[in-house]
Amino acid sequence: MIQLENIHKTYNNGQPLHVLKGINLHIERGEFVSIMGASGSGKSTLLNILGILDNYDEGSYYLDGKLIRDLSESKAADYRNRMIGFVFQSFNLIPFKNALENVALPLFYRGVNRKRRNALALEYLDRLGLAEWAHHLPNELSGGQKQRVAIARALITQPQILLADEPTGALDSRTSIEVMQLLKQLNEEGQTIIVVTHESGVANQTNRIVHIKDGMIGHIEDNVNHNASPFGIDGLMK
Amino acid sequence: MKIDRDSLSEIGTTVVRNKSRSLLTAFGVFWGIFMLVVMLGGGQGLQDKLSQNFKGFATNSAFVFSGRTTMPYKGFQKGRSWTLENADVTRLRAALPQLDVVTPLLMFYGKTAAVKDLKTSCSIYGLYPNMARVEQTDIRYGRTINDMDIHEERKVCVIGKRLYKELFPGGGDPCGQFIKVENSYYRIVGVNYGGSNISMGGDPETTIQVPFPVLQKAQNYGNRVDALALTAHSGYRISTLEPQIRQIIYRAHYVDPDDKFASFIFSAELMFTMMDNLFRGVRFLIWLVGLGTLLAGVVGVSNIMMVTVKERTVEFGIRRAIGARPTDILLQVILESLLLTVLAGMAGITFAVFVLQCLELANTVDGIPTAQFQVSFGFAVGAACLVALLGIVAGLAPALRALHIKPVDAMRDE
């Protein structure tokens, strides 16, 4: 599904900053992977490259067999729309649109007609238990509800991968568990999910943990037994 | 690019969301287009009203008056008064074939006209029938002075509108009745409702026209003439003929050819040209000020759209992240700017049309508008198109700025 070969990325803001120094990573369809690292380790940059929000300087990135490199803005927008679902730390819902409209927005940009995309949005909201909140504005929802709306928005395009950037960062531990449970459940239904986090508890819920340090992959651990570590149990996240 | 009901209603909400800001910004455009339309309509109306003063007056015409010499010439001292005479008509006709009408005039002011026991002040003109080609008549009753009146020196007259109303309060056709001016009685043969406001001397509404030879004899004028009215054939400008006219008349009356002040030539043509230039200047100013105000309003819209784009960086970032193409963003911002400008512009045009209609209604006589203040439908449509175009232009710079928002900015800007 995802093939990263020797990815390099340097930011040239005054002083050149070599952020990613040769990343090699393979992620199969249906995996539930977390990328962990301290701030400044390059995990956000890696996420941006995975999400086609940023370019890389060297190496190659294949997403579902397609080389993602030097795409035009329109093409990149198209790929993002069709292949990637984003879940952000701060939810990033559009404040003046209600839950239903927020969820339906990606389909609007895909050109789906109004009736179909609203029906579909309602279906996804229903799946996440938010049907009765469909016509509420984001500021009338709790943090957990907002994140679930955001997940519904990410899922509605049936993306190849779901990219979650610190999905529990702005939530309390109770709702964090709920959101992680939800992601886990989605993964069990076959969704490929990549979570970027610095919280051990979040990472512990995933099946593979990629540790990034100073722009390099430190080590990759298979995390089959989710109860081996104290993190992640009973809402202990950090 | 995708547009459907949702995207349109969304643009509506974003404009309405900042009510006071949208309103204040829109006011700039509203006022700009309002000023432009009202001033253009008002200018047109004013021009109409002013040109009514010249209605029925030949534009290519001039009047020649005699005066006093200001230079000694051929043994005559300066300061000598001289007068035009009947023979000057034939002199000018013979020497200047470019002239169309050459007709003498006699004018007396401050006379009193009486019918039975009703009296009113009037002026009395002696003229030939061809005077009607210099200043049009609008005969309500009867007829004009004709060649038979001249030939037989009939004591007949045509009276002006006001004289008719004051001397015949009962109305009806006054033809056949007699009017007394000084010690002469004239039989009324017509009533003239026409006449411009630049006719030489008195108001044509209080003027009595009588056959020229009749008045010349009644006033003991010999062969003297008060003024000559001239028009030029089409293709000739009367103002360019002026020097030649002076030369011909001066030679006959022993006036120094260089004596500019010995006669006075009133050229209607020059006055019309002046008026035309004046109105051209006024129109230019109106466009300058109106378009300037409108542009200032549009710059305001552009400015506020810039602020909006800056404020909504996160929103545009999210949109980009979930798959909005650059053209989608471009279109969204431009449509927002367009909506704001067009709404304000339509309100401005509507209000301007309303104000102009009021002006036109305020300027009616007997239910007929005296001047056209209202702009045409085509002009209003043109103004709306102009506003729409400016709305798109105003949205261009903010839209390009919105285009530079990267999806990453949405996540960074927290």
Interface residues (C-beta under 8 A of the other chain):
Chain A: S44 N48 G51 L53 D54 E73 S74 A77 D78 R80 N81 R82 F86 F88 Q89 S90 N92 L93 I94 P95 F96 K97 E101 L105 P106 F108 Y109 R110 G111 N113 R114 R153 T157 D165
Chain B: K2 D4 R5 D6 S7 E10 T13 T14 R17 V314 E315 G317 I318 R319 R320 A321 I322 G323 A324 R325 P326 T327 D328 K406 P407 V408 A410 M411 E414
